[in-house]
Amino acid sequence: MPSTPTAFAPLARIVQGSGPGLLLAHGAAGSARDNWGPLLPDLAAHRTVVAPDYPGSGDSPYEPGEPTLDELAERLVAAADEEGLSTFDLAGFSLGAAVAVRIATRHPERVRSLLLLAGVAGGSARLSMLSELMVALEDRPADLARLMLTVVLGHSWVDALPPEQLAELEEALKSPLPKGFPQQFRLAARVDVREELAAITVPTTVVGAAEDMLVQPSQHRLLAEGIPGARFVELPSGHLPMVEALPQLRDVLLEFVKA
């Protein structure tokens, strides 16, 4: 199957390490650095890591229009091509999990193994409404920051923060979001990869987040239940285990790349 159309510019990306390839797909309104940064040194010790930024995230310029799941999947595969990866392990976080599923079903000969972290499966009216609400609050940063504290981060982690740290975090969340934020959240609201899951035959690890109020744990379990033979691991965190449960997540990812 062909890679990304020539009309699209190459995506900016982080490339680190050596050895077999590992392609990383980030989440909506995140970036390669935001979502995978704390884990990159450990992953790069075992793999050639290629972590692209979607348009309007990280170092990739904003592009008008509404991206499709197929377009993001093909552009990530094109980034792997450009870095010389004929095959690769593949990990996706949140929206990136749906991107990873689409890559695995469109290019099964390229993917050696799959890890899906706090992933979107589709078919959730609640997730669609919540994604649309977050986009609607783009011009109200204070309200959006409070919503993010409520649904993106796990309640146990937030409740344990000292008041001054909680206030600092709320202020930090008012920072401008990536320009691709609305497009990526609208895509997350409409993607549905449930019917593709049964076609995945590579070894797969699905990592759930027990306190995820953005992409609810039932979405994570749908991914695990739909992929034949998938292993399911659940972490004690909200939607951002790379912030809330980094040591546990590092252990899962290192086991994935060492398998």
C-alpha positions in Angstrom: 0.0 0.0 0.0 1.5 3.4 -0.9 2.8 5.8 1.7 1.7 9.4 2.2 0.6 11.4 -0.9 3.2 13.7 -2.3 1.0 16.7 -1.5 1.9 16.4 2.1 5.1 17.7 3.6 7.2 15.4 5.7 6.4 15.5 9.4 8.9 16.8 11.9 10.2 14.0 14.2 12.5 13.0 16.9 15.0 10.2 15.9 17.1 8.6 18.6 19.0 5.4 19.3 20.0 2.5 17.2 18.8 -1.1 16.5 15.4 -2.3 15.3 12.9 0.4 14.6 10.3 1.7 17.0 7.6 4.1 15.6 5.7 6.2 18.1 2.3 7.9 17.6 1.4 10.7 20.1 -2.0 11.8 21.4 -4.4 14.6 20.4 -3.0 18.0 21.4 0.3 16.4 22.4 3.6 16.0 20.6 6.3 13.4 20.4 8.2 15.3 23.1 5.2 15.9 25.3 3.9 12.4 25.3 7.0 10.3 24.9 9.9 12.5 26.1 10.5 11.1 29.6 10.7 7.6 28.0 12.9 8.3 25.0 16.3 7.7 26.6 15.2 4.2 27.8 13.6 3.3 24.5 16.5 4.6 22.5 18.8 2.3 24.4 17.1 -0.6 22.7 15.6 0.7 19.5 15.9 3.3 16.7 13.1 5.5 17.8 11.1 7.6 15.3 8.6 9.8 16.9 6.8 12.2 14.4 4.7 15.2 15.3 1.3 15.5 13.7 0.6 18.7 11.8 0.1 21.6 14.2 1.9 19.8 17.0 5.5 20.0 18.2 7.8 21.1 15.3 5.4 20.2 12.5 3.7 23.3 11.0 0.0 23.8 11.2 -2.0 22.7 8.1 -5.6 23.8 7.5 -8.3 21.3 6.9 -9.4 18.2 8.9 -7.0 15.3 9.0 -8.2 11.8 8.6 -7.0 8.7 10.4 -5.7 7.3 7.2 -3.7 10.4 6.4 -2.0 10.4 9.9 -1.3 6.7 9.6 0.3 7.0 6.1 2.3 10.0 7.1 3.8 8.2 10.1 4.6 5.3 7.8 6.3 7.7 5.5 8.4 9.1 8.3 9.5 5.5 9.0 10.3 5.1 5.3 12.4 8.3 5.4 14.4 7.0 8.4 15.1 3.7 6.7 12.8 1.5 8.8 11.4 -1.3 6.7 9.8 -2.9 9.7 9.1 -1.6 13.2 7.5 -2.1 16.6 4.7 0.4 17.0 3.3 2.2 20.0 0.4 4.7 20.1 -1.0 6.8 22.9 -4.6 8.0 23.1 -5.6 9.1 19.5 -2.2 7.7 18.6 -3.5 4.2 19.5 -6.1 4.5 16.9 -3.5 5.7 14.4 -1.4 2.7 15.4 -4.3 0.3 14.8 -4.8 1.8 11.4 -1.1 1.4 10.5 -1.2 -2.2 11.7 -4.2 -3.1 9.5 -3.1 -1.2 6.4 0.6 -2.3 6.6 0.6 -5.6 8.5 3.9 -6.6 6.8 5.6 -3.7 8.4 4.6 -4.0 12.0 6.4 -6.5 14.3 4.5 -5.8 17.5 2.0 -3.3 18.9 1.5 -1.4 22.2 -1.6 0.7 22.7 -1.6 3.1 25.7 -4.8 4.7 27.1 -6.2 4.3 23.6 -9.3 5.4 21.7 -11.3 2.5 20.2 -14.4 4.4 19.1 -18.1 4.3 19.5 -18.2 6.4 22.7 -20.8 9.2 22.7 -19.4 10.5 26.0 -15.9 10.8 24.5 -17.3 12.5 21.4 -19.2 15.1 23.5 -16.2 15.6 25.8 -13.8 16.2 22.9 -16.2 18.7 21.4 -16.6 20.5 24.7 -12.8 20.8 25.0 -12.6 22.3 21.5 -15.4 24.7 22.4 -13.4 25.9 25.4 -10.3 26.7 23.3 -10.9 30.5 23.8 -11.6 30.1 27.5 -8.2 28.9 28.9 -9.2 29.1 32.5 -12.3 27.0 32.1 -10.4 24.5 29.8 -7.6 24.2 32.4 -10.1 23.3 35.1 -11.8 20.8 32.8 -8.4 19.2 32.0 -7.6 18.9 35.8 -10.9 17.2 36.2 -10.9 14.7 33.3 -7.3 14.4 32.0 -5.4 13.7 35.2 -6.4 11.0 37.7 -8.3 12.1 40.8 -5.9 10.3 43.1 -2.9 12.1 41.7 -4.6 15.5 41.6 -6.0 15.1 45.2 -2.5 14.3 46.5 -1.0 17.5 45.2 -0.2 20.2 47.7 -2.4 23.3 47.2 0.5 25.4 45.8 1.4 22.8 43.3 -2.2 22.4 42.2 -2.4 26.1 41.6 0.8 26.1 39.6 -0.4 23.2 37.5 -3.7 24.9 36.8 -1.8 28.0 35.7 0.5 26.0 33.5 -2.5 24.3 31.8 -3.7 27.8 30.7 -0.7 27.9 28.3 -1.6 28.1 24.6 -2.4 24.7 23.1 -0.8 23.4 19.8 -2.5 24.9 16.8 -3.6 21.4 15.7 -5.5 20.9 19.0 -9.0 21.5 17.6 -8.5 19.3 14.5 -6.9 16.5 16.5 -9.7 16.5 19.2 -12.3 16.5 16.5 -10.7 13.5 14.9 -10.5 11.7 18.3 -14.3 12.4 18.6 -15.1 10.6 15.4 -12.6 7.7 15.0 -13.8 4.2 15.3 -11.3 1.3 14.8 -13.3 -1.4 16.6 -14.1 -3.4 13.4 -10.4 -3.5 12.5 -9.1 -5.1 15.7 -9.8 -8.7 14.9 -7.5 -8.5 11.9 -4.4 -7.7 14.0 -2.2 -10.7 14.4 1.0 -9.3 15.8 1.9 -9.6 19.5 0.0 -6.7 21.2 0.1 -5.1 24.7 -2.8 -2.9 25.7 -2.1 -0.6 28.6 -5.1 0.8 30.4 -5.3 3.7 32.9 -7.7 2.9 35.8 -8.6 6.5 36.5 -8.8 7.8 33.0 -11.8 10.1 32.7 -11.0 11.4 29.2 -10.7 8.1 27.3 -12.5 6.0 29.7 -11.1 2.5 30.7 -13.9 0.8 28.8 -12.3 2.1 25.6 -8.9 0.5 26.6 -10.7 -2.8 27.4 -12.4 -2.7 24.0 -9.0 -2.6 22.3 -7.7 -5.5 24.4 -10.8 -7.6 23.9 -10.9 -7.0 20.2 -7.3 -8.0 19.4 -6.8 -11.7 19.4 -4.3 -12.8 22.1 -3.7 -9.2 23.4 -2.1 -8.8 26.8 -3.8 -6.2 29.0 -2.0 -4.2 31.7 -3.7 -1.5 33.8 -1.8 1.3 35.5 -3.0 3.3 38.5 -3.3 6.7 36.7 -5.5 9.0 34.8 -5.0 9.7 31.1 -1.4 10.7 31.5 0.6 7.7 32.9 3.8 9.3 31.6 3.1 12.0 34.3 1.3 10.1 37.0 2.8 6.6 36.8 6.1 7.0 35.0 8.1 4.2 36.7 5.3 1.6 36.1 4.9 2.8 32.5 8.7 2.6 31.9 8.7 -1.0 33.1 5.9 -2.0 30.7 7.5 -0.3 27.7 10.9 -1.8 28.5 9.4 -5.2 28.6 7.7 -4.4 25.3 10.9 -3.4 23.5 13.0 -6.3 25.0 10.5 -9.0 24.0 
